[in-house]
Amino acid sequence: MGRAKLFQDRRDAGRRLGKLLSGYRSEAPLVLALPRGGVEVGYEVARALGAPLDVWIVRKLGAPGQPELGVGAISEGGEVYIDRSLVAVLGIADAELADIAEQQAAEVERGVRRFRGDRPMPRVEGRTVIVVDDGIATGGTVRAALRDLRKRSPRRLVLAAPVAAPSSLSSLAREVDSIACIEEDPGLQAIGAYYEDFSQTSDDAVAWLLAEARRELPPPEGAERPLFVQAGAAALPGDLAIPERAIGLVLFAHGSGSSRRSPRNRSVAEALWRWGLATLLFDLLTEEEAAEDRSSAGLRFDIDLLARRLLGVTDWALARPELRHLGVGYFGASTGAAAALVAAAARPRAVGAVVSRGGRPDLAGAALTRVRAPTLLIVGSADTAVLALNQGALERLAGPRRLAVVPSATHLFEEPGALAAVARLAGEWFAQHLSPRGDEARA
């Protein structure tokens, strides 16, 4: 007589697993599912917890000639797990392993593009993260994901699966803070044996579930609150967004002839919300100044004026109760990047990080040697003239700095995936360098 099936399908398993995890709802967790089958389970878990759902891409490293026999796994963050004892038994050479890992790394990248698209890698630092799969047999694949995520400093790391082998859970326990599992079976051989319907989940189904999960979530708290920002005598229109549990505030300094409505900056700002970063986009010029600049194109290159405006807005933000505890970063584009660097040099204790997108840091002049804030310069590889200017400016910066070149991108990053790469780089940089501030940091 065959084993009674525990679950109708993955969605049923996810609903039951969501009930088991209900105690985490108050921690506003992030649910990360392992594609493909794990996403069906994770979708229901995320719904039960009112949590965002995303994927974490991992690929099994199959043995040569036996691709279904996993000897390790590679995760999207670069973590590679190798089962050294099995590799030794099978006599697999290091060179063979390296070739397999390289092939699967390309598949990981394909999965990231397919399932996440232009969205940035989810922010893990300081959050409760629940990693979900549809079942755990040996645990090699999920181990790579857990080790990758642990390096990103989650507040709590939880492993959740409807069914698993107890020996695997015991081995994985050291990788996580807690484990949630409905059925532990020492005799587990095939995960599908526990499901009435264990048909393969398609890529299209995964993409649809992720899109549905995003539609079911409310917009970030405080998103797009219009207001006027006072910068000295100038009242400048702006849009402030403060996501829940914000870890920092990013002020945007737009580029030549642009405004707070720049679609590229707004796209980056929306991505930064998912990193737990508040954003303030504002006009650097008043309406009268903007009209003058449209005819003369003179004010957009007045770096001192733009920097003074940015400093005024910084002081305004640090005086507001809901913002003054946040570390401040600047995101500058084109001439706005030069203004951001001049302002950062003038407020070394207030500004925690600077990111430039297709910027003109060379226009910051002598201020470059006084910038202590960690600075990331992002340039497209096809924007050759600006790339050369950024390479020169990089050598003059005084503090920690990095030049990131987006392959095949032009000045406006209009190529597919280029702006998403900018957002991901910026989010990682700000999340790494911004932290809550104390009163002494406002000098």
N, C-alpha and C positions, 0 to 999 in steps of 0.2 A: 504494500500500500504506500503510495507516494506521500510526501510531506504536504500538509495543508498550507496553502499559500497565505502569507501574512498580509499582503497588500494587494489591492486591486490593480494599482499602477503607481507610477512615481508621484503623481499628484496626490493620491490618497496617502502615500507614505509621507509626503511633505506636510500634509495637514495634521497628521498624527504627530510628526516630529515637532511641528510648530507648537502644539499644546505642551509637549515636554519641555520646550525652551521658553515658555511664557514668562518665566521669572526674569528673563533678560530684557523684556520690553522696556522697563524703566531706565535702562542704560543706553537707550537710543543706539542700538547696535547697527553695524554694517554687515550684511549677509553677502558672502562671496561664495559662489558656486563653481564647481569644476565642470566645465563642459565635457560631454554634452548632457548626459543623463542627469548630472547633478543639478542642472539649471531647472529642470522640471520640479525637483524636490525643493530646491532653494526658493523658487517662485512662491510656493505655498508657505514656506517658513517666513519669508519676508512679509507676505500679506498678513500672517498671523501676528507678527511683531510690529507691524506698521513701519518696517525698516526699508532702507534702500537696498536694491539688489544689483550686484555686478558680478562679473566673472573674474576668475584668476586662471590664466591659461597654463596648463601643464601638459607635457607630452611624455609618454613612456619611452624608454630606451629599450628596444627589443634586441634580443640576442641575435647574432648573425645566423641567418638561415632559419631562425625561430622567432619571428617578429612578435608573436603573442606572448613569449616568455620575457617578462620584464626584468632587466638587470639594473635598472635605475630609472631616473626621470629628470627632466629639465623644466624649470619654471620660468615664467615670463620675466621675472626680475633678475634672471641670470643664475639662480641657484641650481646646481647639478648634484643629484644624489646618486651614488653608485653602490650597489650591493656587492661589496668587495669579496665576500665569501663565495657568492654565486659566480662571480666573474672568475675567481680562481678555479673553481670546480670545472667551469666550462672552458677554461684556458683561453680567454679572450684577451688579445693584446691591447695595450694602451692605445696604439694607433687606430685599431678598429673601433674602440670606444669613442675616440675623438671624432672619427668620421660619422658615427651614428649620432653623436651629440650635435654635430654641426648640421646634419640633415634635419634633426628634430627641432633645432633652434629656428630654422627657417619656417617650420610648421607652426611653431609657437607664434612667430611674428605674423604669419597669415591669420592665425586665430585672433590675435589682438586686433588686426585691421577688420576682420569680418564681424566680430562681436562687439567691439567697442567703438570702432570708427574714429570720429573726431573727438570723442570724449577723452579726458585725461585719465591716467591710472588713478584709481580711487585712493583717497587719503586714508592711511591706516594709523598713523601716529596718534597716540592718545585715545584711541577709540576701542570699544569692544567689538571684536571681529569674530563672526561665526562662519567657519568654513564648512560647506555642505557638499556631500557627495551622495550618490544613490546606494552606496554600499562599499565596505572595505574588506578586501580579501587579504592580500599581503601588505598593503599600505605603502608601497614604494612611491607611487605617484603622489599621494597626498602628503607624504613626508617632505618631498621637495617643496611643495607649496607652503607648508607650515614653517619650514626653516627660512624660506624666503620672506614670509610675512613677519616672522619674529624679529628679523633684522630691522624691520621698519617701525619698531617700538610701539606696538599696540598696547592699550591699557590692559586688555584681557583678550586672550586668544582661545577660542572655543572650537572644538571639532565636533561635528554633528553628522550622523548617518543613521538611516533606518535600521540597517543590519550590518554586523561586522564579526570578524573572527576575534575572540577575546585575546589571543596571543598578539595579534596586530595592535589592538587597542592598548594592551599593556606596554608594548614597545613604543607606541606613539605618545603615551602619557607624558613622557619627559619633554615632548615638544610643545605641549599646550598647558593652559591653566585648568581646563576642565573638558570633559567629554560627555556628550549626550547621545545615547544609542537606545533604540527600542528593543532590539533583539541581538543578543550575543550568542553565537552558536559555534562551539568548538569544532563541529563537523562541517563548517561552511566550506564549500568548494566553488559553487557558482552562484553569484548574486542573483541572477535571474530566476533561480529556483524559489525565491521568496515572493515573487510577483506573478499575479495572474497575467498581466500584460507587461512584458519587458521589451517591447519592440524598440528598435533603434530610434533615438531622437535625432532629427535632422538639423542641419545648420539653420534652415529657415525657421524651424520651431524655436530654436534658441533665441534667434534675433527677435522673433515676435514676442516671446515671453519677456525679454529684457525691455523692449519698447513698452509693453503693457505695464510692467512694474514702474517704469518712469512716469507714465501717465497717471498712475494711481497715487503717486506721492504729491503732497501739496508743494507749492513753490517755496524756495528758501525763505526763511523768516526775514522780513525787512527788505526783501528784494525790491529794487527800483523805487526807493522813496525819494521823490523830488524835493529839493530844498534850495535855499540860497546860502552860499558859503561866503563868509566875509574874509577878504584878504586885504588888509589895510583899509583904504577908502573904497575899494571896489567890492560890489556885491555880485558874485558870480553864480549863475545857475549850475546846479549839480544833481547827481543821482547817487544816493547812498544805499548800499545793501549790507546788511549785517546778518549772516547766517547764524544758526544756532551753534553755540559753543565756539565762537570765532577765536582764532589763535593769533590773528594779526590784522592789520589794516593796510591795504595797498592803495596809494594815491596815484591816479593816472595823469600823466602829462602828455597830452596829445601832440601830434606832429604838425608840420608846416601846413597851414591853410585848413586844418581840420578842426574838430570840436569834440565835445563830450559824446556826440552821437556817432563817432567813428565806429562803423560796423566791426572792424577788426578788433579794436579795443574792447568793445562790448562783448564780443565773442570770447575774448580772453577773460574778461571779468566774470562772465557766467561760469567759465571753467574753474576759476579760482574759488568761487563759492563752494564748490565740491571739495576743495582742499581745506575748508574751514576758514577762509580768508574773507574779511569784510572788504568792500571796494568802494571807492569814491571817484566817480568820473565827473569832471567839472570843466567849464570853459575857462581857458587861461586869459581870454580877452573879454572885455565888456562888449555889448552890442555895437556901441559907437566905434570902439577900437577894431572890432572885427570888420565893420564896414570900411574903415580906413585901410585895413590890411588887405582887403580884397582888391582895392584899387592900386595900392602901392607895393604890397608884398614886403613891407619893411618891418612890421612888428613881429612877424613870425620868426625873424632872425635876431630879434633883440633878446639875446639869451639872458642878460641881466634882469630885464623886466619879467620875463617868464619865470626865472628862478625866484624873484621876489614874490611873485604871485603864489608859487608853490610853497614857499616858506610861510607866507601868510595863511594859506590853507592848512598847512601842517600845524601851526600854532592854534588855529581855530579848532582843528580836530582834537588836539591834545587837551583843550579846555572843556570838551564835551564829556559829561559823566559816562555815557555809554561807549565812548571810544578811548578815553585816556589811559585805560589799562592795557591797550593793545600795542604790540610792537609795530612800528611804522616802516613800510617799504615803499619804494617808488618804482613805477613802471612807466618808462618813457619811450616814445617813438619819434624818430626823425629828430627835429630840433628840440622836441620835448625831452629827449634823452640827455642832451647837453644841459638843459635847465635842471633836470633831476640830479645830475652829477654836481653842478655848481651848488645846488641847494644842499645836497648830502655833505659836501665839503664844509658848508657853513653850519651844519647841525650834526656834527660827528657823533654826539651822544644820543640824538633823537632818532636818527635814521638807521635801521637795522640791516637793510639790504636794498640793492638797486638792480633792476633788470632793464635792459635796452633792447627794443625790437627794431631792427633796421635803422638804428640810431646814428646820430652824428656826434659821438663823444668827443671828436677832435675839436668841436666848437666850444667845449668847456675850457679849453686853454690851460692856463696855469693851475686851475682848480683841480685838475686831474691828480696832481701830485699830493693833494690834501684829502682825497677821498679815502676814508678808512672803512667805509661800509663794504661788505662783500658784494661784488659787482659781477653780473652776468651779462655779457654782450652776445646777442643772438643776431646772426646775419645769414642771409641766403647765399648759397655757394655761387649762384648765378648773378648776384649783385656785386660784381667784381670791384667796382670803384669804392663802394661803401665798405666792402670787406677789407680792402687795403687800409682805409682810414681807421677802421676798428682795430686792425692788427697793430697799427702804430700807437693808437691810444692805449691799448692794453698794456704796453710796456711802461707807460707813464703812471698808471694807477698805483696808488700806494698800498691799498689794502688787498685782501684776498680777491682774486679775480679769475674769470674764465671766459674764453671765447667759444661759443657753440655755433657750429655752422650747419644749417639745415640743407641737406643735399637737394640740388636742382631748384631751390627756391629763388625767386626774384625779389625785388625790393618790397612789394606789398604782400608777399607770401600767399599768392592767389592759387598756387598749385594744389591739387588734391592732397590733403593730409598735412600741408606745410603749416597752416595756422594752428592745427591741433598739436603739432610738434612744439610750436612756440608756447602754447598754453601749458603743455606738460612740463617743459623745461622751466618755465616761470613758476609753476606751482611747486615743483620740487625744490627750487632755489629758495622761495619764500618760506616754505614749510621747514626747510633746514635751518634757516638763519633768523627767522622772526620768532620771538617769544614774548610773553606778557611782560610788561614794563612796570617799574616802580617810580615813585615821584622823583627820585634822584636823577632819572634818565631824561628829564624834560629840559635840562639846561641847554 
